[in-house]
Amino acid sequence: MPNTHRLAGRFFSVLISLAVALALTQAGYAAPTLCQVNDTVYRADGTPAQGDVVILWPAFTTADGSPVAAGQVTVQLGAQGQFSASLAPNAGAMPAGTYYRVTYKLNDGSTSQEYWTVPATQTTTIAAIRSTLAPASVAAQFLTRSWADAHYMDLTNAQTVAGVKSFSSSPAVPTPQNPNDVANKAYVDANNGGGGGGGTNLSSPPPIGNVTPNTGAFTTLTVQTTNGIPNPAKFPQSDPCAQINAAIGALPAAGGTVDARGFAPGQTCNATLTANKPVTLLFGAGTWTFNGNPGINVSAPNVVIACPAASFQQTAATTLLSGTAAPLIANFADALANNGNYYTADGMEVRDCVLDGNNTGTFGIFAPAVYGMKIHGVHARAFTAANILALAGQNDMFNTVSDASGGDGVVWGADGHISGMSRANGNAADGWHIAGPGNIIDGPTAWENKAVWAARRRQPGRRLAGQPHLSGAQDHPADGE
């Protein structure tokens, strides 16, 4: 008869063995041993690279059995291009073909991508882990059948082809049979009217005046660009700002001039005018209404918005008018808005224009992070937030008027220069809101604002540390101040 005590003891021993095995299995999933990647990144010209390196990876299991969850990390390059990061080794990992995808985002605006295979060693370099072949999952995306069918010409089957195609040699076609077939030269030479009922060889035309002129509906050719300067009024788009955008697109990457003086006075833009190249925009006389948000978006350096110059202290001939509750001219030269790239749109100029908020637009000029901007001969008025906001530094204002704002007249940054007959009158808040130190302010005036100088008022005969330097500035307080 079986001994029940002995059977129970054996069963208990089995349970103890399973528990120990489970504990040993769980203890085996320790954190993976990391590899330290150290190197220095240079640009092609030999200077140290500056910017960010973004590293992404899928979920994988290292060769020693440590599971790694999918994720990413961003490493900022040091002042001399130094790079340092600790990564789990993916050499021999599961699934096979696991790579780190690495994107360089440099502060000069350039980006590039590569793939890394990190070994199970204590240290390594970028040069040692760069992959010479693309991962299979990436290579499989290089060309698919559907993409090829959509982008390459079929040699035998019927196919609709869009876009302009340029041929280095003239294509040979058969004699046309249908109304929409292409006609070859032999067919045209044999069948054109010629005025006398017979064919005339176009390669050897008859003397002028010897044949009857052709009649029909002909297309009038228009010149869009003269001496390298596009005339957007001659472009085919229906919206005038879309025409200007197309003209800017026709410029080389280095930019140039777009002459918009060919438009008739009284234009309305529903599209945002996008100055994404170093372009000089020449506006003609008249009123331009901007319904886009913003009306004009400046995203390139050294953009100039120029209107016809007026006589001293006379009303300008061109008005840029807000048609919606948005900035009229916006410049987002800001690292947060430009993928970490600094100084992307500095050096902007606005000259001799009336900027009219129509008590609807929020800002006449919205430039919170622009350096080296020039605002000359501008009259900004009737914006709901502020007529001019230029919060960065080293900007220059000359002979500019800011009045009738629903908020501040001018909000100004540091280390700038305000001169000439610049005035801030009748604004609902501060006439001049000087937000930073180091400014030289020569002769501006303020009248009937809620406040005259917002940040720091002048003390006669003194210039305290951090105060703007006021030379000949005049404070005319509002009634009741």
Backbone torsions as a table, in degrees:
resi	resn	phi	psi	omega
1	MET	NA	136.1	-175.1
2	PRO	-66.3	146.3	176.8
3	ASN	-85.2	107.8	-175.1
4	THR	-65.8	-31.1	179.2
5	HIS	-67.3	-40.1	179.4
6	ARG	-65.9	-40.1	179.5
7	LEU	-63.7	-43.1	179.1
8	ALA	-63.1	-39.2	178.1
9	GLY	-63.9	-41.8	178.4
10	ARG	-64.3	-40.5	179.7
11	PHE	-63.3	-38.9	178.1
12	PHE	-65.2	-36.0	178.0
13	SER	-65.0	-39.2	178.0
14	VAL	-63.0	-42.9	179.6
15	LEU	-62.0	-40.9	178.2
16	ILE	-62.4	-41.3	-179.8
17	SER	-63.7	-42.4	179.6
18	LEU	-64.4	-40.4	179.9
19	ALA	-63.7	-42.4	178.9
20	VAL	-64.4	-41.7	179.7
21	ALA	-63.2	-41.9	178.8
22	LEU	-62.9	-41.6	179.8
23	ALA	-64.6	-39.1	178.6
24	LEU	-66.4	-38.0	179.3
25	THR	-63.8	-44.3	-179.4
26	GLN	-66.8	-35.8	179.8
27	ALA	-67.9	-20.2	-178.6
28	GLY	-71.3	-19.1	-178.4
29	TYR	-88.0	63.7	177.5
30	ALA	-82.5	164.6	178.3
31	ALA	-61.3	141.5	-178.8
32	PRO	-67.4	150.5	174.0
33	THR	-74.7	123.9	-174.3
34	LEU	-87.8	151.9	175.8
35	CYS	-106.1	130.4	179.8
36	GLN	-87.6	117.9	179.3
37	VAL	-101.2	116.3	-179.4
38	ASN	-125.8	135.8	177.5
39	ASP	-168.5	176.5	173.8
40	THR	-123.5	130.1	-176.1
41	VAL	-102.5	129.7	179.5
42	TYR	-118.6	156.0	168.3
43	ARG	-81.5	173.3	-177.8
44	ALA	-65.9	-24.7	-179.9
45	ASP	-86.0	5.8	176.0
46	GLY	91.3	-4.5	178.7
47	THR	-84.3	150.2	179.0
48	PRO	-61.6	137.1	178.8
49	ALA	-75.8	147.9	177.2
50	GLN	-128.0	139.6	178.7
51	GLY	142.4	-154.5	-175.8
52	ASP	-118.2	149.9	173.0
53	VAL	-119.0	114.6	-177.5
54	VAL	-100.3	122.6	-175.6
55	ILE	-115.5	123.0	178.8
56	LEU	-121.2	149.0	178.0
57	TRP	-148.8	150.8	174.1
58	PRO	-84.3	172.6	174.4
59	ALA	-67.7	136.8	178.1
60	PHE	-155.0	168.9	176.5
61	THR	-117.6	126.0	-177.4
62	THR	-65.7	167.4	-177.7
63	ALA	-63.3	-24.7	178.7
64	ASP	-93.4	10.5	171.9
65	GLY	91.7	12.8	179.1
66	SER	-89.9	124.1	179.5
67	PRO	-76.7	139.9	179.0
68	VAL	-125.7	125.9	179.1
69	ALA	-78.6	153.7	176.9
70	ALA	-63.9	149.6	179.1
71	GLY	179.4	-168.3	178.5
72	GLN	-154.2	160.9	176.3
73	VAL	-147.1	144.1	177.8
74	THR	-112.1	126.1	-179.7
75	VAL	-114.2	124.3	177.2
76	GLN	-86.6	128.2	178.1
77	LEU	-66.4	144.6	179.0
78	GLY	-72.7	177.4	-176.6
79	ALA	-60.6	-28.7	178.9
80	GLN	-107.8	25.1	178.2
81	GLY	79.9	14.0	-176.0
82	GLN	-69.2	139.5	176.8
83	PHE	-125.8	137.6	177.2
84	SER	-153.1	128.5	178.4
85	ALA	-156.9	148.8	176.8
86	SER	-106.5	123.6	-175.0
87	LEU	-131.0	148.4	174.2
88	ALA	-72.4	137.2	-179.2
89	PRO	-66.7	131.3	177.0
90	ASN	-110.0	4.8	175.1
91	ALA	-68.4	124.7	-178.4
92	GLY	75.4	14.1	-177.1
93	ALA	-76.5	165.1	173.8
94	MET	-114.0	136.7	-0.5
95	PRO	-71.0	158.2	-179.7
96	ALA	-61.0	149.0	179.2
97	GLY	79.9	24.0	177.4
98	THR	-80.8	127.4	-178.5
99	TYR	-128.3	156.2	164.6
100	TYR	-87.6	127.5	175.6
101	ARG	-96.2	121.8	-170.9
102	VAL	-118.6	126.2	179.3
103	THR	-119.0	123.8	175.6
104	TYR	-90.9	124.0	174.9
105	LYS	-118.4	94.9	-174.1
106	LEU	-88.8	159.4	-174.7
107	ASN	-76.9	-2.4	172.6
108	ASP	-90.2	7.6	177.1
109	GLY	93.9	-7.6	-177.7
110	SER	-84.0	148.9	174.3
111	THR	-133.6	150.3	175.3
112	SER	-152.3	161.9	-174.5
113	GLN	-136.9	145.7	176.8
114	GLU	-152.5	174.8	-177.2
115	TYR	-124.6	142.7	-176.3
116	TRP	-119.4	143.1	167.6
117	THR	-118.8	111.7	-173.3
118	VAL	-94.5	126.1	-179.2
119	PRO	-81.7	167.9	178.2
120	ALA	-88.2	63.9	177.0
121	THR	-125.7	169.1	-178.5
122	GLN	-71.3	-41.3	-178.6
123	THR	-138.5	159.1	174.5
124	THR	-161.4	-178.7	179.1
125	THR	-125.2	164.3	178.3
126	ILE	-62.0	-41.8	-178.4
127	ALA	-60.5	-31.7	-176.3
128	ALA	-79.8	-20.2	-173.5
129	ILE	-111.5	-0.9	176.3
130	ARG	-65.7	133.9	-178.7
131	SER	-82.9	136.8	177.5
132	THR	-85.2	-16.0	178.2
133	LEU	-122.1	145.3	175.3
134	ALA	-71.7	148.4	175.9
135	PRO	-57.2	150.9	-178.6
136	ALA	-59.9	-36.5	-179.6
137	SER	-66.4	-29.1	177.2
138	VAL	-81.4	-43.3	-179.0
139	ALA	-60.7	-31.5	-179.5
140	ALA	-66.0	-19.5	-179.1
141	GLN	-91.4	-3.8	-175.2
142	PHE	-64.1	-39.1	-177.6
143	LEU	-154.0	118.9	175.6
144	THR	-112.1	164.2	-178.6
145	ARG	-62.4	-43.5	-179.1
146	SER	-64.6	-37.6	179.0
147	TRP	-67.6	-41.4	179.2
148	ALA	-63.5	-41.9	179.5
149	ASP	-62.7	-32.0	-177.3
150	ALA	-84.2	-16.2	-171.8
151	HIS	-122.8	-9.0	-179.7
152	TYR	-120.8	151.7	-177.7
153	MET	-81.8	134.6	177.1
154	ASP	-80.3	135.0	-174.7
155	LEU	-82.3	-18.1	-174.8
156	THR	-127.5	-34.3	-173.7
157	ASN	-91.1	161.5	177.2
158	ALA	-66.5	140.8	-176.7
159	GLN	-157.1	140.9	175.5
160	THR	-94.2	124.5	-176.2
161	VAL	-114.2	126.4	179.1
162	ALA	-106.9	166.7	176.7
163	GLY	86.4	168.5	-179.7
164	VAL	-87.3	129.6	178.2
165	LYS	-115.0	128.7	179.4
166	SER	-107.9	134.5	-178.2
167	PHE	-113.2	134.1	175.6
168	SER	-75.2	-24.3	175.1
169	SER	-129.1	149.1	-178.2
170	SER	-67.8	129.4	179.1
171	PRO	-72.2	146.3	177.7
172	ALA	-95.6	129.2	-179.8
173	VAL	-127.7	153.1	178.6
174	PRO	-75.6	174.3	177.6
175	THR	-61.8	131.1	-175.9
176	PRO	-67.0	143.8	179.2
177	GLN	-119.0	-28.3	-175.3
178	ASN	-114.5	159.7	-175.4
179	PRO	-56.0	-31.8	-176.4
180	ASN	-99.5	9.9	179.5
181	ASP	-74.2	152.0	174.9
182	VAL	-72.3	137.7	178.4
183	ALA	-99.0	130.6	176.1
184	ASN	-83.8	170.2	-174.6
185	LYS	-61.9	-40.9	-179.1
186	ALA	-60.5	-39.3	179.9
187	TYR	-67.1	-41.6	-179.4
188	VAL	-66.3	-44.2	179.6
189	ASP	-60.5	-34.0	-176.8
190	ALA	-83.5	-18.3	-169.8
191	ASN	-126.4	0.4	178.4
192	ASN	-71.2	156.9	-171.3
193	GLY	-62.2	-50.4	177.5
194	GLY	70.9	-4.5	176.5
195	GLY	83.6	-23.7	-177.4
196	GLY	-112.2	9.7	178.2
197	GLY	92.0	-19.4	-179.9
198	GLY	-104.6	173.6	-180.0
199	GLY	-75.6	151.3	176.9
200	THR	-128.5	127.0	-179.9
201	ASN	-72.0	115.3	-176.7
202	LEU	-68.2	-22.0	177.9
203	SER	-73.8	-18.2	176.1
204	SER	-134.0	73.2	-175.4
205	PRO	-67.8	157.0	178.3
206	PRO	-71.8	166.7	177.8
207	PRO	-59.2	150.2	179.5
208	ILE	-61.4	136.7	-179.9
209	GLY	89.0	-0.8	-176.7
210	ASN	-92.6	-11.8	-178.2
211	VAL	-130.2	161.9	177.9
212	THR	-76.6	130.8	-179.5
213	PRO	-61.1	148.9	176.3
214	ASN	-70.8	151.2	175.1
215	THR	-123.0	155.8	178.5
216	GLY	153.9	-176.8	178.1
217	ALA	-91.4	111.4	-176.2
218	PHE	-109.2	151.7	178.8
219	THR	-86.7	128.4	177.5
220	THR	-81.9	124.0	179.9
221	LEU	-81.9	137.5	177.2
222	THR	-119.5	146.2	179.8
223	VAL	-93.5	117.3	-179.8
224	GLN	-88.7	-27.0	-176.1
225	THR	-134.3	130.9	177.4
226	THR	-123.0	122.0	179.9
227	ASN	53.2	39.4	176.7
228	GLY	80.5	2.3	-179.0
229	ILE	-109.1	111.2	-179.6
230	PRO	-69.2	144.1	172.2
231	ASN	-108.6	99.0	-173.3
232	PRO	-62.2	-22.4	178.6
233	ALA	-62.9	-17.4	-179.8
234	LYS	-96.1	0.3	178.8
235	PHE	-84.5	155.6	-167.8
236	PRO	-82.0	-9.8	-175.5
237	GLN	-63.5	154.7	-176.1
238	SER	-84.2	-27.9	-179.5
239	ASP	-93.8	131.9	-176.9
240	PRO	-61.5	-35.1	177.5
241	CYS	-72.6	-32.1	173.4
242	ALA	-65.4	-35.1	175.4
243	GLN	-64.7	-41.8	178.4
244	ILE	-65.5	-40.2	177.5
245	ASN	-60.2	-40.7	178.6
246	ALA	-65.9	-37.0	178.1
247	ALA	-66.8	-39.2	175.9
248	ILE	-63.9	-39.5	178.0
249	GLY	-62.4	-26.1	179.4
250	ALA	-78.2	-11.7	178.9
251	LEU	-77.3	157.6	173.1
252	PRO	-68.2	170.5	-178.0
253	ALA	-60.2	-29.7	179.7
254	ALA	-73.9	-6.7	177.9
255	GLY	88.2	-158.8	-176.7
256	GLY	158.1	-150.8	-177.1
257	THR	-116.0	137.4	171.8
258	VAL	-118.7	119.3	-175.7
259	ASP	-97.3	100.3	-179.4
260	ALA	-94.7	16.8	-179.1
261	ARG	-77.5	-5.1	178.5
262	GLY	-81.1	-8.6	177.2
263	PHE	-74.1	148.0	173.1
264	ALA	-70.1	152.1	178.0
265	PRO	-60.2	149.1	176.5
266	GLY	85.5	58.3	-180.0
267	GLN	-101.8	147.8	177.9
268	THR	-125.3	126.1	-179.9
269	CYS	-108.3	125.7	170.4
270	ASN	-97.4	-22.4	175.8
271	ALA	-87.5	150.6	173.7
272	THR	-74.7	131.9	174.6
273	LEU	-78.6	120.8	-173.5
274	THR	-110.6	108.3	177.7
275	ALA	-94.4	84.9	-175.7
276	ASN	-104.2	15.4	172.5
277	LYS	-137.0	160.5	176.5
278	PRO	-67.8	86.3	-170.8
279	VAL	-117.9	145.4	169.1
280	THR	-101.5	115.0	-179.1
281	LEU	-97.8	119.2	179.9
282	LEU	-103.1	111.5	177.0
283	PHE	-95.8	144.4	176.0
284	GLY	-91.2	-179.0	-179.4
285	ALA	-66.9	149.7	178.5
286	GLY	123.4	-177.2	-178.0
287	THR	-108.5	129.4	174.1
288	TRP	-110.8	123.5	177.8
289	THR	-102.5	128.2	-176.3
290	PHE	-113.3	117.5	179.4
291	ASN	-103.6	1.7	-179.9
292	GLY	-80.6	167.1	177.7
293	ASN	-125.9	98.5	-3.0
294	PRO	-78.5	176.0	176.9
295	GLY	-67.3	-48.9	176.2
296	ILE	-126.3	123.3	-179.5
297	ASN	-109.7	113.9	-179.2
298	VAL	-98.1	119.2	-178.5
299	SER	-130.2	15.3	178.9
300	ALA	-130.7	156.9	179.1
301	PRO	-75.3	158.0	171.0
302	ASN	58.5	38.6	174.0
303	VAL	-84.0	133.9	-180.0
304	VAL	-118.1	125.1	174.3
305	ILE	-109.9	108.2	-170.3
306	ALA	-122.2	132.1	174.1
307	CYS	-112.2	164.4	-179.6
308	PRO	-58.8	132.8	-178.9
309	ALA	-66.4	136.2	177.2
310	ALA	-101.3	163.5	173.8
311	SER	-64.4	157.9	-175.0
312	PHE	-55.7	126.0	178.0
313	GLN	63.1	22.8	175.4
314	GLN	-106.9	155.0	-178.4
315	THR	-64.9	133.4	179.8
316	ALA	-68.0	156.3	-176.3
317	ALA	-82.6	-13.6	-174.8
318	THR	-122.2	130.6	177.1
319	THR	-118.3	125.8	171.8
320	LEU	-100.3	114.2	-167.2
321	LEU	-111.8	133.6	175.7
322	SER	-78.4	131.7	176.4
323	GLY	-110.3	2.0	-178.4
324	THR	-151.7	165.4	-177.8
325	ALA	-79.3	77.9	-177.4
326	ALA	-156.9	163.5	174.4
327	PRO	-62.2	141.6	177.0
328	LEU	-76.5	-50.6	175.4
329	ILE	-123.1	118.9	-178.7
330	ALA	-121.0	136.7	177.4
331	ASN	-131.1	106.6	-177.9
332	PHE	-97.4	59.2	177.3
333	ALA	-77.6	70.4	-171.1
334	ASP	-136.1	134.9	-176.9
335	ALA	-60.2	-36.3	-179.1
336	LEU	-67.9	-29.0	-179.4
337	ALA	-94.8	-1.4	-176.4
338	ASN	-133.1	42.0	173.3
339	ASN	54.4	39.7	176.3
340	GLY	81.3	4.2	-179.1
341	ASN	-91.0	123.8	-179.7
342	TYR	-90.3	155.5	174.1
343	TYR	56.7	41.7	-177.3
344	THR	-79.3	-21.1	-174.4
345	ALA	-142.8	38.9	177.5
346	ASP	-76.0	170.1	174.8
347	GLY	75.6	19.1	178.4
348	MET	-68.6	148.1	176.1
349	GLU	-130.9	139.6	170.6
350	VAL	-126.2	123.1	-172.3
351	ARG	-130.6	129.4	164.3
352	ASP	62.0	29.6	-180.0
353	CYS	-112.2	148.7	165.6
354	VAL	-90.5	124.0	176.4
355	LEU	-107.4	109.3	-173.5
356	ASP	-111.6	114.5	178.7
357	GLY	-76.3	-15.2	177.5
358	ASN	57.8	26.7	-175.6
359	ASN	54.1	25.8	-178.7
360	THR	-127.1	-49.5	-179.4
361	GLY	-66.0	150.2	-176.1
362	THR	-83.3	-45.9	-179.6
363	PHE	-135.5	142.8	170.9
364	GLY	-75.5	-51.5	173.4
365	ILE	-126.3	119.9	177.9
366	PHE	-114.4	101.5	-175.8
367	ALA	-139.3	76.4	-173.9
368	PRO	-72.8	-17.6	-173.6
369	ALA	-138.0	30.0	-176.6
370	VAL	-98.6	133.6	176.3
371	TYR	-108.1	152.2	174.1
372	GLY	68.0	28.4	-179.3
373	MET	-86.1	146.7	176.9
374	LYS	-120.7	129.2	176.6
375	ILE	-123.7	101.6	-172.9
376	HIS	-122.9	130.3	174.2
377	GLY	64.4	27.9	-176.1
378	VAL	-97.8	143.4	171.8
379	HIS	-120.3	107.1	-178.8
380	ALA	-107.8	133.4	-174.2
381	ARG	-152.6	152.6	166.0
382	ALA	61.5	38.8	170.8
383	PHE	-98.0	149.3	-169.9
384	THR	-78.2	-31.1	-178.0
385	ALA	-98.0	-58.6	176.1
386	ALA	-160.4	144.3	178.8
387	ASN	-69.2	-44.4	-178.6
388	ILE	-136.7	125.6	174.8
389	LEU	-123.7	111.8	-179.0
390	ALA	-135.2	85.2	-167.5
391	LEU	-90.0	-10.7	-178.0
392	ALA	-79.5	-138.6	-175.1
393	GLY	-141.3	167.6	174.9
394	GLN	63.8	31.0	177.4
395	ASN	-94.2	162.3	-173.2
396	ASP	-133.5	128.7	176.9
397	MET	-123.4	135.7	-177.4
398	PHE	-144.2	131.9	176.0
399	ASN	48.1	49.7	-176.4
400	THR	-118.9	138.4	-178.2
401	VAL	-114.6	135.4	177.0
402	SER	-131.5	114.8	-176.8
403	ASP	-144.4	162.2	172.4
404	ALA	61.3	28.2	177.2
405	SER	-76.2	147.8	172.4
406	GLY	-74.8	-10.9	176.4
407	GLY	-130.4	-130.3	178.3
408	ASP	-76.3	151.9	173.9
409	GLY	-72.9	-58.6	179.3
410	VAL	-133.1	128.8	171.6
411	VAL	-109.1	118.1	-166.0
412	TRP	-124.5	143.8	-177.8
413	GLY	-89.7	-138.1	-171.7
414	ALA	-113.3	159.9	170.4
415	ASP	55.4	34.7	-179.5
416	GLY	-107.1	-171.5	-177.4
417	HIS	-142.2	123.5	175.4
418	ILE	-119.2	123.7	-172.5
419	SER	-147.8	-177.6	179.5
420	GLY	72.7	-154.7	179.8
421	MET	-90.5	50.5	179.5
422	SER	-77.9	136.4	-173.7
423	ARG	-139.4	149.8	173.5
424	ALA	-132.5	107.1	-170.1
425	ASN	-127.5	140.2	168.0
426	GLY	61.9	34.7	178.4
427	ASN	-94.5	148.0	-173.4
428	ALA	-70.6	-21.6	177.9
429	ALA	-120.9	-128.4	-177.4
430	ASP	-77.2	139.7	171.9
431	GLY	-69.6	-53.6	177.2
432	TRP	-122.7	115.2	177.5
433	HIS	-106.9	92.4	-177.3
434	ILE	-88.4	108.5	-170.6
435	ALA	-96.0	-8.1	-176.2
436	GLY	-139.6	164.4	-177.8
437	PRO	-86.7	176.1	170.4
438	GLY	80.5	13.2	-179.0
439	ASN	-86.6	149.7	170.7
440	ILE	-110.4	118.0	-173.5
441	ILE	-120.9	109.4	-174.1
442	ASP	-110.7	101.1	166.2
443	GLY	77.6	16.7	176.2
444	PRO	-73.7	160.9	178.8
445	THR	-126.9	163.1	176.9
446	ALA	-143.9	140.5	-175.3
447	TRP	-147.7	130.7	173.1
448	GLU	54.5	41.4	168.6
449	ASN	-96.9	163.8	175.9
450	LYS	-63.2	-39.0	173.6
451	ALA	-138.8	155.8	-176.2
452	VAL	-93.4	-62.2	179.0
453	TRP	-115.0	121.4	-172.1
454	ALA	-82.8	-49.6	-169.8
455	ALA	-80.8	-53.2	-175.7
456	ARG	-144.8	124.7	177.7
457	ARG	-85.8	152.5	178.9
458	ARG	-70.7	139.9	170.5
459	GLN	-111.3	119.4	-173.2
460	PRO	-55.8	131.4	175.4
461	GLY	78.6	2.7	-177.3
462	ARG	-132.5	148.4	170.6
463	ARG	-132.9	101.5	-177.8
464	LEU	-78.6	160.0	178.5
465	ALA	-58.9	128.8	178.8
466	GLY	88.7	-9.5	178.8
467	GLN	-82.5	152.8	172.4
468	PRO	-68.0	150.9	176.9
469	HIS	-88.5	112.6	-176.3
470	LEU	-104.0	114.6	179.7
471	SER	-113.7	104.1	178.2
472	GLY	76.4	14.0	179.4
473	ALA	-69.6	143.0	-177.3
474	GLN	-118.9	129.5	177.3
475	ASP	-104.3	116.1	175.8
476	HIS	-112.8	98.7	-175.2
477	PRO	-66.3	157.4	177.2
478	ALA	-72.1	164.0	176.5
479	ASP	-57.3	130.0	177.8
480	GLY	92.3	-9.0	178.8
481	GLU	-76.1	NA	NA
